[in-house]
Amino acid sequence: MATPLTDQEKRKQISIRGIVGVENVAELKKGFNRHLHFTLVKDRNVATPRDYYFALAHTVRDHLVGRWIRTQQFYYEADPKRVYYLSLEFYMGRALQNTMINLGLQNACDEAVYQLGLDMEDLEEMEEDAGLGNGGLGRLAACFLDSMATLGLAAYGYGIRYEYGIFNQKIKDGWQVEEADDWLRYGNPWEKARPEFMLPVHFYGRVEEEEGKEPKWVDTQVVLAMPYDTPIPGYMNNTVNTMRLWSARAPNDFNLRDFNVGDYIQAVLDRNLAENISRVLYPNDNFFEGKELRLKQEYFVVAATLQDVIRRFKTSKRNCSGPLSFDSFPEKVAIQLNDTHPAMAIPELMRIFVDIEKLDWDTAWNITKKTFAYTNHTVLPEALERWPVELMEKLLPRHLQIIYKINQTHLDHIASLFPDDMDRIRRMSLIEEAGGKRVNMAHLCIVGSHKVNGVAEIHSDIIKRDVFRDFSELEPEKFQNKTNGITPRRWLLLCNPGLADLIAEAIGEEYVKDLTQLQKLNDLVDDDAFIRDVAKVKQDNKLKFAQYLEKVYNVDVNPASMFDVHVKRIHEYKRQLLNCLHVITMYNRIKMSPTKPFVPRTVIIGGKAAPGYHMAKMIIKLITTVADVVNNDPVIGHKLKVIYLENYRVSLAEKVIPATDLSEQISTAGTEASGTGNMKFMLNGALTIGTMDGANVEMAEEAGEENLFIFGMRVEDVAEMDKEGYDALQYYESLPELKQAINQIKSGYFSPKQPEMFSDIINMLFHHDRFKVFADYESYVKCQEKVSALYKDQREWTRVVIKNIAASGKFSSDRTITDYATEIWGVEPTDLKIPPPSEPREALEETARALRKI
């Protein structure tokens, strides 16, 4: 049970978590009891911990509702340009604590819950993660929503309400086993269904073409899109934006018209076929699987969203009062495509403009291009979406026609500039002919957007120089960089209150909305008291995480050891294998000289493998197998422990990141577009060991390369090696410790009952390792020795930690979104505070006038 705060502690607790007023606390308790009684229909004798969580969630949600309605009224009055963020993934995690923080209610709720005789942490642990994403791309979308609301942008997130999110991972006998994530089983208190805005989405059918008439898409199958709205509160500014997720519903006459009249029962059962569209998230990260259901999902979200966007445009204050013209559409609407997954929005908007709104092609195309912008998230060839023409023709015949016409106009333009360059025309086409006709969705996005961006400087350079070189030569002004960021609300205030309070005491609270102010911490880098306090916060976080590991996984870890953490999706390019080889090398060194001093480490590796990705699953098995040997060897003792963190997800990241000493960011240079975990660790006082890849490059720029542990090949070295050919055997033969580790895996040292178990991994490492693990092994191991040497000097280590925290301001998603807003969307962030629901409507209209002036 939490102990109550003393008056002195309450005074010391800065207002970043809100004021504790007596009336406030009394009102929250009243709301809690009311919801327990009227919403959950329980009394305290029979209520379960889950009931208490729901009662609190509904109470906190009550405080959102007035502001949510107010925000939408405000947008109607001010009629600003709207921003639509389209994404197939929103990896939101839990909402309760984030909502309390952004509304300034956390301290009051803590006190109310304490007075009710309950434990806040126990209640928070009842909430299911909203796991509607795979990894970086989906979590980025979630951070962006938080920043857009905090910056007062009239922004909407649009996606799919998957009934089953990313699978729950169980580790059984060292192997990954997937379980369905039935996250809606107990209901979701944060969403509001909006059946009154249900919209039809069409599939299949054919195109009817008559002489002199526009083509008509007919005989389609209809699926209904039911919207569910989730509030997105900005930080302490009374703005509450909306994330609208679509759920698929069969129309009531589904399969009952036409032929099926006889079999009524079967027709009703077949409604599932339509509703399967929003059933489950595809669990692939950085991999394209060209399945019909996935294309249906992509078109479903796009078709429903664009109808909504156009309805909102038509019913805006301005358009209600005068004649409707779509000329102003790009001045009022910006649509951001989060990767190519929502690329069908481009032909769909063209279809609406040309077929339904009867605009001429050139006008429609001009408006479409000005409306869309595209974010590229990966350069891995296997991740690029290329849809078979045959499939698209079956599912979306009219859209294929539109894509062909877009392509024809595009290629005519290229041919006029490069009349004899057939190779360039082939390379730049939206349709790939080699090995079956396919639509290249990245090319469609580039041609159909006015801006294209990468997500870190090095990634944006690679895109321009390499992947989309032909396009950037043609329109260099179209290509930009927008380095990713993370929200400091969730990734500091929420997950690391000890550090957040310490920083607020040192430099004030303004940093929460302007993270660049963390630079002020540079003044304290030699302050002994501050160094001590920072080290103490880290130690407390490590103790707490160690207790969690003991409780949940029954493992005993040494909290004084270095917590060396590698958490992210399991993928060959992220090189968990390189980490594993280092673990084996440390193990061998301790075995060889058991009495030699060794800086103790707890190596924590976690992350999910796509269910169909054999190599990634083998990598998990190898790590768990090595862990079994290391953790049970008496010679090793407390010097080295290896833990596989099961079911890594947002709520687990919030626990492990604040407790981390060393952050592993070790992808092959040129493969990780940005990374965002790297930023979360930096902000939370971990040091980074990493390659010059993704945002690591900019982290080193901001903090000074000497304050990160940088190792391995650079992009140029990798390119050079690709040219000359990578010879794994040469490294194996010349590096005795590498040879020993590989021989142990190969001979079954770690898997004596099945010596051949890891032959696929060994075969890959020697014969087709695209990510050159052996080439960076020596540099990595030497760099890890530097890490251990610095860790021995805790004062110096903590000084470097402070320098890193002070340099992490650039990596706030507030900065990223400000750059998108001003350089792509043509909107200005504002710190205008929307008048709260308690103030009269006139105050709202006055603020709206003020925004219009800006």
N, C-alpha and C positions, 0 to 999 in steps of 0.2 A: 504493500500500500504506500502511495506517495505521501511524504510528510508535508504539512502545510508550510507555506513560505512565511518567514518572519517579516516584520515591517521593513527591516533594513534590507532584506533580500529583495522585497518587492520594489523598494526604491532603487536598488542597484540594477534590477532587471529593466533594461532600457525599453522604451516603448516600441521597439521593433516587433514585439509580440502583443502590443495593445495594453490598454489601461484596465485595471481591475476596479470597476466601480461597484458599490454595494447594489445599486439598482440593476446594473448590468447582470450581475451574478444571480440576483433574485429572479430576473426576467428569464434567464437561460434555464434555471431550475424549473420554473413554471412551465416553460415550453417543453422541456424534457418530460416532465410528468404528464403533460397534456398529450404529447405524442405517444407515450407509453400506453396511455389509457385509450385515446380515441383512434390513433393510427394503427397501433399494434394490438390493441384490445387485450392487454395483459395488466396484471398488477405485480407488485414487487415480489410476491410469493412464488409466482410461476414464471417470471421473466427469465430468459437465458441471456448469457453475455451478448449473443447476437442481437437480441431484442434491444439491449441497452445501446449497442452500436447504432442500430437503426433509429432509435429515439433521439440520440445525439445528432446523427446525420440530418434527420428531418428538422431538428431545432436550428442547426447551423444553416441549412438550406432556406429556412424561413427568412433569415437575414439577407439572403441573396435575392430573393424574389422581387422585392420592391425595387432594388437597384437594377435588376435585370430588365424589368418592365420600363423603368425610367430611362435606361440606356437606349432601348429601342425607340421610345418616344423622342428622345433627344436626337437620334439619327434621322428620324422622320422630319423633325423641325429644321435641323441644320443641313440636311441633304448633302452630306459629304460624299466624296468618291468612296465607293465600297471596294474592299480588297477580299478576294475569294481564294483561299488556300486549298487547292484540290490535292488530296492524298489518299492512296489506298490504305494507308496505315497511320494511326494515331496511337502511339504507345504511352498512354496517359498515367498508368500506375494508379495509386490511390488518390482520392479527392479530399477526404475529410481534413487532414492537417493542413494541406495547401490552402484550402478555403478559409480555415480559421486564421491562418497567417495573413492572407491577402486582405481579409476583412478587418484585421486588427482585433480578432476575438480570442486569440489563443490563451492569453493569461486568464481572461474571464472564464473561458470554458474549463480550463484546468482547475480553477478554484471551484466552479459550480460542480464539476464531476467529483472533486475531492469531498465537497460538502455532502454530496449524495452517497458517499461511502463507496465510490467506485474508483478503479484505476484507469487513468486515461490511456496509458500504453496498451493495456489489455484490450480496451475498446478499439483502438486504432488497428490492432493486429487482427481484428475480426473482418476488416474490409478486404474484399477481393481486389487484386490488381485488375484494372482494365487493360488487358494485355493485347490490344488490337494492333500490334506491330511486332516486327522481327528483331529489330535492333536499332542501329543509328538513325536510319531514315525516318522511322516511325517516332522515335523519341525526339528527334529534331523538330518534327511537326508539332509535338506537344509543347516543347520549350518555346517555339515560335508563337503559339496561341497565347501563352502566358505573357510574352513580351508585347505582342500586338495589343492586348487588353491594357497592359501597364502603360503603354505609350499612347493610349487613347485613340487608336486607329479603329475605324468602323470596319472590322474584319470578321470573317466567318470561316471556320474550318468545315470542309465538306468531305465526308467519307462514308464508309459502310459500317453498319452496326452488326458485326459478325456475332453470331450466336456462340461460336466457339473461337476464342482467341488463340494466341500462340500456345502450343501444347505444354502441359506440365511435364517436366523431365524428372524421371526417377532413375537412380543409378542402382541397378540390380546385378550383383556379381560382377561389378566393374563395367557393365555395359549400359548405355543409354536405353531407357524404355520410355515411350511416349504415352501420356494419358490425356484424354480430352479435357480441355479447360472450360468447364461448364460454369462460367463466371456469373451468369444471370440466374442461376438456380434459386437463390434466395431473393431475387429482385434487385433492382438498382435504384437507390433513392435519389440519385443525382440527375436522372433523365426524365424528360416529360414527353410522352408520345403526342404527336400532333396529327391525328387522323384526318383533320379537316384540310390539311395541305397534301394529302395523298395524291400522287401523280402517276400517269401511265407511262410505261417504257415499252417500246416495240422491239421485237426480234424477228428474224427469219423473213418470210414473205418474198415478194419479187418486185421488180421495178416495171411499171407500166409506161410505155413510151408511145405517145401518139404524135403524128405529124403536127408540127407547129405548136405543140403543147409542152408544158413543163413535165419532166418525168414525175411519176407518182409511185410512192412506196406503198404497196397494198398487200392484203392477205397476211398481215403480220400476226404474230402471237403477242398478246399483251401481258405484262407483269406489272403489278402496282408497286410503287415505291412509297413506303410509309416513313415519314421523318420522325426521328427522336432527337430532341434538343437537350444539350448539356450546357449549363452555364460555365463561362470562363471568366473568373473575376480578375481584374487588374489589381496591382498592389496599391492598396490604400487610396484609390482615386474614384471610387464609386462606379467605375465602368464595369459592366458585366456583359461580355460578348457571348456569342453562341457558336457551339460546335454542333452541326446538324449531321446526323448519321442516318443513312437510309437502310430500311429493312424491306426485304422482298415479300410481297403478299400476292396470292393468286386472286384474280378477279372472281366474283361470285358465279359467273357463267363459265368459268374455266372448264374446258373439255365437255361442257354440257350442250353447247351449241354444236352445229355440224353433225358429225356421224355418231357421237357417243351416247345419244339419248337413251339407248337401251340399258347401258351399264352405269346406273347412277352411283352406286357404291364405289366402283373403280374410278369414276370421274372425280369423286371427292378425294379418294386416296391419292390420285395423281396430282392434286394441288401441291403436294410436296415437291414435285419436279420444279415448279416455278419458284417455290420458297427456298429451295436449295441454294439459290444465288447468293444469299447473305448468310449461309450456314457457317462457313469456316474460312479462317484466314489461311492463305497459302504460306507454308512455313519455310519458304526459301529466302535466304539473304544473299544478295549478289549472285543470283542464278535465275535464268529465264526458263520456265517450263511452259511450253506452248499448248496449254490445255484449253478446250472450248469453255469450260466453266470459268476459268480465269478471264478470258476475253469477255464473257458475259458480265462478270463482276466489273471489269474496267468500263464497259459501255454503260452498265446500269447506273453507276455513281455519276457518270458524266451527263447522261441524258436527264436524270432527275434534277441534278444540280443546275443545269443550264435553263431548264424550265423555270426553276425557282428564281434564278438570277434575272431572267427576263421579266418575270412577273413583278419582281421588286423594282426593277427599272421602270416598268410601265406605270406602276402605282405610286411612284415617288411624288413628293409634293409638287415638284416642278412639272412633271409630265401630266399630272392630274389637271393642272390649270390651263394647259395649252395643247396645241396639236402635237401628236407623237412623231418624233423623228429619231431614227437610230444614229444620226450623225454625231450626237453627243454621247453615244454609248461608251467609247474609250475614255471620255472625260469623266465618266461616272462609274466605270467598272474596270477593275484590274484583276486578272486571273493568273495565279501562279501555279504552274504544273510541277508537282513534287516528283521528279523523275519522269520517265515516259509512261508510267502506268496510267495516268489520265489523259494520254495523248489523243484519244478518240474525241476529246472535247473540240479539237480543231475542225475536223470534218462535220461534227454534230452542229456546231454553231453555224457553219456554212450552210448546212441543210435547213436549219431553222430560218436563217436570213433569206435564202434563195427560194426554198420550196414553200415555206409557210408565210413569211413576211413579205415575199415577192420583191426583194431587193435584186438589182442586177448583180451579176457575178463580181465585177470589178469593185463596186462599192462594198459588197459583203466581204470580199477578201481584204480590202483595205482596213475595214473596221476590225475584222478578226485578228489580223496581224498586230494591230495597235493594242488589242486587248490582252493577248497572251504573252507570258514570259515563261521560260523553261529552265529549270535547275537540273543539271546533270550530276549524278551521284557516284558514278563509277566508270572506270576505263577497262574493267575486265571484260574481254569479249564475250564470255559465256553469260554475262549479266544483261547484255543489250537485247532489247525486245525486237524480235523479227517475226511477225505473224504471217503464217502461210496464207497466200492469196485465196486459195481454195476454201479455207475455213472462213475467212472474212466475207467471201462471196455468198456463202451459205447463211451466215449469221446476220450480216449487215450489208446487203447488196447495194443499197443506195450510197452508203458511206464509201464503199470501194470505188464506185463511179466517181465520187467527189475527189477521192484521193488520186485517182488516175488523172483527173482534170487539173488538180493542183500540180501534179508531177509534170504534166505536159507543158503547162505555162512556165514552170520552173526550168525545165530542160531546154525549152525554146530560148529562154533568157541566157542560160549557160552557153548554148550553141552560138548565140549571136556574139558573145564575148570571146569564145574560144572555138571558132568554126571547125577546126581540124582536129580538135583534141577529144577524140571519141572515148579515150580511156578516162578522162576527167568526167565526161558526161555519165559514163557507166558508174564511176565511183560516187558521184553526187546524186544519183537517182534515188527516189523514194522507194523504188521497186528494185529488189535484187533478183537477178535472173539465175545466177549460178546455183545449182543444186536445189531446184524447185523455187518457184516464184514466191517471194516474201516481201512484206511491207516493213521497211526499216523505220521504226517508230521514232528513233532519235532524229533522223533526217526530217521526218514529218514535223517534229517539234521545232527544229531549227528554222525550217522554211516558214512555218506558221506563227512564229513568235517575233516580237520586236527586240527582245533581249534574251541572251543565253548566258547562264553563269555556272562556273565551277564553285566548289565549296572550301577551297584553300588556295593560296597563291600558287603553290607548286602544281596542284591539280588543274587549275585554270590554265596555267602555262602548257601543261601536257595536252590538254584539250585543243588549244589553239595551234600548237606546234605539230601535233601528231594525229590524234583521233579524228578531229574535225578540221584539219588543216585547210582543205579545199574551201570550206565554208567561211573560215575566218579570213582567208586571203581575199575572198569575195566581199565580205562585209565585216571588216575588223571592228567597227564601232558597235556591232551587235553583241560582242563577247565581253563579259565582265567577270570579276571575281567577287564573291561574297563569302568570306571565311566564316564557317559555322561558329555558333556560340551556344551557351547553356544558360538557363535561367538561374540567377543567384538566389531566387526565392526557394525553390525546391532543393537546389544543389549546394546551399550553404545554410540559410536560415532554418530550413526544415530539417535537414539531415545532420547538421553540425551546430546545434545551438550554442555549445560551449565556445567554439571558435568565433561564431557570429557575434556573441556578446563581448568577447575579448576585443575583437576588432572595433566594435561600436564604442567601447570604453576608451579605446586608444585614439580613434579618429572621428567619432561621431557616427550618426546613423545614415547620413546621406548616401553612403556608398551603396546601399541596397538598390537605389535607383540610378546610381552613376558609379559603376564598378571601377572606373579609371581612378577614383579616389583612393583605391588600395595602394597606389604609388606612395602615399604618405607614410606607409609602413616602412619604407626605406630608411626613414629617420630613426627607426627603432631597432635597426638590424644589429646594433652593438649594445642595446639596452639590456643589461643582465636580467632585470626583473621581467621584461617582456619575453625574452628568450626562455626563461624559466616557465612562464605562464603558457607559452605556445607548446612547449614540450609536455607540460602537465596535461593540457587538453588532449593532446595526441595519446598520451599514456592512458588517460581515462577512457577514451574511445576504444583503445585496444583492449583494455580490461573488459569493457562492456561487450565487445564483439567476441572475445574469448569465452565469456560466460554464455553468450548466445550459441556459439559453436558446441560448447559442452552440453547445453540443454537440448539442442535440436539434433546434433549429429553424434553426440556422445564421444567427442574427441577432446583430448586434453592438450592444449597448446600453451607454450611458454610466452606470456605477454611481454617479456623482456627481449624476446627474439625480434629480428627484423621481419615485419610482415611484407612479404614480396608477393604482389598480387597481379594476376593476369586474368582479367575477366572481360569477355566479349564473345561474339559468336565464334564457334569452332570452324576454322577455315584454313586450308593450306597456306593462303597468302598471309594470314595473321601469325603464322609460324609458332603455334603452341609447341610444335616439335622441337624448335630451337631451345625453348625454355626447358623442355623435358630432357634434352641432351645435357644442358647445364646442370640440372638436378642430378643426373646420373654421374656427371663429372665431380660434383661436390661430394656425392656419396662415396665415390671411389677414392677421393683424396682423404676423406675422414678414415676410411677403411685402411688406407695405406699407412697413415700416421695418426693413430687414434689419440695420441697425447699432445699433438701439435695444436696450438691455439686456433680456434675457429669461431668466426662471428656467427652466432646462432641465427638460423632462419626458419620461418614458417612460410613455405611456398604455397600460395592459395591460387588454384586455377579453377575457373568456372566458365560456363557458357553452354549454349545448346547447339547441337548439330542438326542440320536439316535431315528429316527422317530418311530421305533417299540418298544421302551423301555418305557412301560407304567409307571413304578415306577418313572423313571427319569423325565417324563413329569409331573407327579403329584407333584414331588418335586419343579419343577419350579412354578407350580400353587400355591403351599403352600407359597413359598417365596414372590411371587407377591401379594398374598392375605394378608399376614402379613404386607408387605410394605404399602399397602393401608391403613390399620388401623393405623400403627405407624405414617405414614407421615401426616395423617389428624387429629391426636389427638392434640388439642390445648395445653393440659397439657404437652405434650412432647416437642413441639416447636422445637428449633434448637439443642436440646441436642442429638437427635437421628434421623437419616434419613436412609432409606433403599432404595437402587437403584438396580433394575435388569438391567444389562448392555446387551442390545439387540445385537445379532449377533456378539458375540466375535470372533475375527479373528486376524491374524498377525498384520494388520495395526492398529487395535484398541488396541492390546497389547502394541504397540509402544507408544501409548498415555497414557494408564493408568499406566503402570509399573513405569515410572519415577515419577509419582505423588503419589505413594503409600507410606504410613507410615508403615502399618502392613500387612505382607504377610501370608495368611492362607494355611498351608500345613498339613492337619489334617487327612489324611488317617489312617485306622487301621494298626498298625504295621505289616509289612510283606506282604502288598498288593500292594503298589506303588513301582514298580521296581526301579525307580530312581526319576523321576520328573526332569523337566528342568526349568519350570516356577520359582521354588524355587531359582534357580541360578540367573535368570534374575532380580528378586526382590532384591537379596542380592547385586548384582553388582550395582544396581541403588539406593542404600541407603534406602531400607526398612528393618525393623527388621522382623524376622520370628517367628510366633507361630506355633509349629508343634510337631508331634509325632516323635519318633525315627524310622523313616521309610525311605526307599530309600536313596537318597543323603543327606537328612536332617542330617543323622548320620555323614557323612563326613564334612558337613558344620559346625556342632557343634565341630567336631574334629579340624577343621582349625581355627575357630574363638574363640573357648573356649565355653563350654556348657553354661557358665554363661552369654554369650552374645547373646544367643537365648532364646526364651521362650519355653522350652521343657516340655511337659506334657504327661500324659496317659500311658497306658500299653506298655511294650516292647514286642518284639517277643516272648520271653519266657513266659511272663504273658498270652499272647493270647493262646499259646499252652497249658498252664496249664488249662486255662478256657475252652478250647475245650475238654480237658480230663474230667474235672469235670462237664461240662455243664453250659451254660450261662443262667442265670435266670433274664430276664429283669424286671419281676414284683418286685423282691427284691429291685432293685434300685428305681423303681417308688414309692414303699411304703416308702423307707427310706430317700428320698430326696424331701422335701416339694416343693422347687422351680421347680424341674423337674416335679413333680406331677401336680402342678398348670399349667405349660406350656402345658403338654400333655392333661390335662382336657379341657383347652381352645380350643385346636385344635379339640378334640373329640366332644365337646359340640356345636361347631359352633360359638364360640366367634368371630372368624375371618371370618366365612362364614355363617352369620345368615340366609340368604335365603336358603342355602343348608347345614344344620348342619352335614349331613352324608358325605359331599364331600370328606373328607380325611380319610375315614374309612380304605381304603387299606393301607395307610401309617401307621396308628395306629396299624392295624392288623399285619403288617410286623414287626414293632418295638417291639411288645410284643411276637410274636410267631415264626418268622423266620428271625431275623436280623443277617445275617452272619457277619456283620461288627460292632456289639456290641456298638452301639451309646450310650446307657445309661451307659455302663461300664466306659466310659471316660468323661461323662458329668461333674461330680463334679470337677475332676482334671482340665478340660478345663476352667470352669467358674472361678476357683480360679486363674489359670494362667492368664486369661484375666484381673483379678483385678490387678495383678502385672504389666501387660502392661499399664493399665491406670495410675497406680502410677508413673511409669517411665516417661510416656508421659508428666506428669505435670512438670517434671524437664527437660526443653528443652535442656539445656546445656549437661546434663548427657545422655539424649536420643541420641543427636547428636554425642557424644563421642563414644557411642556403635555402632552407624551407621558407623562411620569412621573405627572402628575396624573390622566391618563386610566387608566393601568394601576392606580393606587392606588384608583380609583373602580369598577373592573370586578368587584369581589368579588360583588356581588349576582347577577351573571350566570353563576354556577356552576350546573350542573344538579344539584349536591348540594343547593343551596338550593331549587330548583324541586321536586325529588323529596321533600325534607323537607316542603314545603308540601302536595303531593299526599297524602303518607303521613298526615300529622296531620289535614288538613282534609277529605279525601275518602275515603281508604281505611280510616281508623281503625287504623293501625298506627304503631308508634314505631321510628324509626331507632335502631340500637344500635352502640356501638363495642366490643362484646364480640368478642374474637378467637376464632374456632373453633380448638380445639387442633389442631396439625398432625398429619399421619398418623403421625409418629414417636412420638406420645404414646398411652398406652393408652386403650381404649374408655371406661374409668371417667371420664377427664378430659372426654370428650365429653358424657357423661350429666350430669356436674356443671355444665358450661356450659349445657346444655339446661335444667336446673333453675333456674339463675340467670336465664335468659331468660324462663321461665314466670313467675317472681316479678315481673319487670319488667312 
